[in-house]
Amino acid sequence: MKPLKIVVLNGSPKGDLSVTMQYVEYVKKHAPGHEYESFNVSQLINRVEKDRKYFDSIMESVRRADGVIWAFPLYYMLVPAQYKRFIELVFERGAAKAFAGKYAVSLSTSIHFFDHTAHMYLNGICDDLGMEYAGQYSPYMFDLMKAPERERLMGFARGFFESIAGRRSFPRRTAPLVVNTSAYKPGKLVQQVKAGGRRVLILTDETSASSSLARMTERIKALFGDAAEKFNINDLEMKGACLGCIRCGYDGDCAYAGKDGYIDFFNEKVKGADMLIFCGTIRDRYLSARWKTFIDRSFFNNHQPFLRGKQMGYCVSGPAGQMDYLGEVFEAHAEMMHANLVDVVSDEGADSKALDRILSDFAGRMCAAADAGYVRPRTFLGVGGTKIFRDEIFSHMRFPFRADHEYYKKHGMYDFPQKKFKMRAIGTAMLLLAKVPRIRREIYRKQIKPGMVAPLKAVVAR
Ligand SMILES: Cc1cc2nc3c(=O)[nH]c(=O)nc-3n(C[C@H](O)[C@H](O)[C@H](O)COP(=O)(O)O)c2cc1C
């Protein structure tokens, strides 16, 4: 195989001290015939943003490359905010052409908490950039320490290089986004909703008062009247995005503490609200990098459900409904917070009259859910995610996430099935009984169906 030029776009805010980059280094060492060039685009995002020559030099390298490795850590079910900003800059500055026709893979490390949504996002970005997306690789962060996993990694890398050398074709797996929104012009407000003395916080990142988003957020604010406070997160002093330093793991102390306004705002306004409405415009295939910065910075709360019992909603301008993973990310976030996601409303496809009604009912439904203290049961997203967190905080992540460990102990979140002694004893006894062929036939052929509903029937009867 002729030597290939590979550009690595490192998405870790930790730069070279990145776990993910150790996987890249391993590939470099064990597939040495190629030319590799890495850029710490997240760590150096301020330079990427301000120094146009530096940005152009990265684009020039991409232009000359045969393949691009998007290497990144998972941050809140997606890429870190800095990486998101880098991607926005590529589109904003008309640099997408540098990527067109290049082969690409996405490589992340994580604890497998919604790694699939991050890779779906990057798959979509690669498709939008006109790249040949050759697949994803998403190991658990410490997999590199196991020989079979190292072998697997090299299998992936070899496959990538062979794809480039053999000019393989890959299907486009995501449809291009179709912006199907019309400018929202709200009609006369007929009736406000009753928030029942609850505090409503509307967070938005709108940049123009005449945008659809601004009109929607104004409408929502008007619906809630005095109960609502609207705040533009562009006005919040945030010195930077999460650095991934996990200094917060011990007791929530963030590296930015005392340096900007985020932590106080979050503790006071976000935690202090009863209903939260997150409002934003779709930028590429997620909300803006500014929103992602706001979300990532909430990591100082670690893995605790700090929005427990709150009503949440999203109001989005743009093609939100065309990205399934986006709804999954919103839903999972609420479920992990033990909050109730009332809905995600968008200006997609709806005319102004219809949107007036949707927004009124959305606000009304939030109030009704708050009145009833309703939090819908969690789905696979929250149940599965909670088990991953529980197991990680109990074992691998107990150190350095001391604050989480204390919280999980205190709030009964270490609900391991091993502790369900009665169920385990019943299970063992039944398995013993089932060893007898006559009893087994009786149980499996006659008793299982009525047996399963019997305890539920008893509840219904009561
Ligand atoms: C702010 C923040 C958010 C994170 N979010 C996720 C997540 O959503 N899913 C996940 O599996 N891991 C998550 N992690 C864990 C990192 O993805 C993981 O530790 C990764 O290996 C770090 O890679 P790096 O050293 O290359 O930055 C998060 C870590 C931080 C600091």
The ligand as an SDF file (V2000), in Angstrom:
LIG
                    3D

 31 33  0  0  0  0  0  0  0  0999 V2000
  -17.9330   17.2360   30.3530 C   0  0  0  0  0  0  0  0  0  0  0  0
  -17.8260   15.7680   30.1250 C   0  0  0  0  0  0  0  0  0  0  0  0
  -18.8980   15.1070   29.5510 C   0  0  0  0  0  0  0  0  0  0  0  0
  -18.8110   13.7350   29.2930 C   0  0  0  0  0  0  0  0  0  0  0  0
  -19.8700   13.1370   28.6940 N   0  0  0  0  0  0  0  0  0  0  0  0
  -19.8070   11.8280   28.3830 C   0  0  0  0  0  0  0  0  0  0  0  0
  -20.9010   11.1870   27.7230 C   0  0  0  0  0  0  0  0  0  0  0  0
  -21.9230   11.8020   27.3880 O   0  0  0  0  0  0  0  0  0  0  0  0
  -20.7970    9.8620   27.4790 N   0  0  0  0  0  0  0  0  0  0  0  0
  -19.6990    9.1290   27.8400 C   0  0  0  0  0  0  0  0  0  0  0  0
  -19.7020    7.9270   27.6210 O   0  0  0  0  0  0  0  0  0  0  0  0
  -18.6300    9.7260   28.4470 N   0  0  0  0  0  0  0  0  0  0  0  0
  -18.6680   11.0490   28.7050 C   0  0  0  0  0  0  0  0  0  0  0  0
  -17.5900   11.6640   29.2990 N   0  0  0  0  0  0  0  0  0  0  0  0
  -16.3490   10.8780   29.5250 C   0  0  0  0  0  0  0  0  0  0  0  0
  -15.2880   11.0970   28.4250 C   0  0  0  0  0  0  0  0  0  0  0  0
  -15.8340   10.9770   27.1470 O   0  0  0  0  0  0  0  0  0  0  0  0
  -14.1660   10.0830   28.5350 C   0  0  0  0  0  0  0  0  0  0  0  0
  -13.5560   10.1820   29.7750 O   0  0  0  0  0  0  0  0  0  0  0  0
  -13.1300   10.2090   27.4210 C   0  0  0  0  0  0  0  0  0  0  0  0
  -12.3620    9.0270   27.3790 O   0  0  0  0  0  0  0  0  0  0  0  0
  -12.1720   11.3700   27.6290 C   0  0  0  0  0  0  0  0  0  0  0  0
  -11.3160   11.4220   26.5230 O   0  0  0  0  0  0  0  0  0  0  0  0
  -10.1300   12.4630   26.3520 P   0  0  0  0  0  0  0  0  0  0  0  0
   -9.1350   12.1810   27.4260 O   0  0  0  0  0  0  0  0  0  0  0  0
   -9.6200   12.1490   24.9690 O   0  0  0  0  0  0  0  0  0  0  0  0
  -10.6710   13.8390   26.4500 O   0  0  0  0  0  0  0  0  0  0  0  0
  -17.6420   13.0080   29.6070 C   0  0  0  0  0  0  0  0  0  0  0  0
  -16.5800   13.6770   30.2110 C   0  0  0  0  0  0  0  0  0  0  0  0
  -16.6660   15.0400   30.4690 C   0  0  0  0  0  0  0  0  0  0  0  0
  -15.5080   15.7380   31.0990 C   0  0  0  0  0  0  0  0  0  0  0  0
  1  2  1  0
  2  3  1  0
  2 30  2  0
  3  4  2  0
  4  5  1  0
  4 28  1  0
  5  6  2  0
  6  7  1  0
  6 13  1  0
  7  8  2  0
  7  9  1  0
  9 10  1  0
 10 11  2  0
 10 12  1  0
 12 13  2  0
 13 14  1  0
 14 15  1  0
 14 28  1  0
 15 16  1  0
 16 17  1  0
 16 18  1  0
 18 19  1  0
 18 20  1  0
 20 21  1  0
 20 22  1  0
 22 23  1  0
 23 24  1  0
 24 25  2  0
 24 26  1  0
 24 27  1  0
 28 29  2  0
 29 30  1  0
 30 31  1  0
M  END
$$$$
